[in-house]
Amino acid sequence: MNKEFKKRLRPMNSIPSLEAAEKIIYLKIIDYTEQWSIRKMKGFDLARERLQELFEQRYKQG
C-alpha cells in the first residue's frame, strides 16, 4: 500500500496543500477498502452456505 501511495503522490510534486495530499491518500484508502470488502476467500462459499443452513435451522422465523 505504501508503494501505491508513493506512485500516486510522486507525479504530483506540485500538490497545492497538505489537505490535497491527505485527500489523495484518503480516496486511495477508500478504494483499497472497497476492493478488499468484496473479495472472497477460496472455498468460503461452501462454508458460507453451510453456515447459512445452520443459522436458518437454529433461528427459524414463524
N, C-alpha and C positions, 0 to 999 in steps of 0.2 A: 504494500500500500504506500509506503514511503517513496518507493521508486515512482509510483504513479503520480504522487504529489509533485515530485521534482519535475517529472515530464510535463505536467500541466503548468507549473509556475515558471520554468526556465525560459520559454519563449516570451514570457510576459515581463520582461525586465522593466518595462515602463508602467508597472502597476501603480495606479494613482494614489492608493492609500492602503493602509493595513486592513481596513474594512473590506476592500476589494479582494485582497488575498484570502481573508477569512471566508468570504462568500464563496470563492472558488473551492476552497477546501471543504466547506460545509456541503456544497452541492455534490462534490465528489463522494463524500461520505454517504449522503442520501442515496446516490446512485449505487454505490457498493452494497449498502444495506438492502436495497430492493433486489439486487441480483441474487444475494445470498438467501433472502427470505423465501424465494420461490424454488430454490434448489432442493432436490430430493436426494436422499441417500440411497445407494443401491440396495435393493432388497427391502426397503422400508414399506413399499406398497403392500406386500403380503402381511407384514406385521401390522400396518395401519388397518387393513381390512379385518384382521382377527381382533384387534383392539376394539374396533367399531362394533363387531358382533358381541363381544363380551360386555361392552357398555350398554348396548341395547337390551341384552338379556337381564342385566342387573337393574337397569333403570327403565323398565317398560313403562310407557305412558298409558294411562287409562286403566 
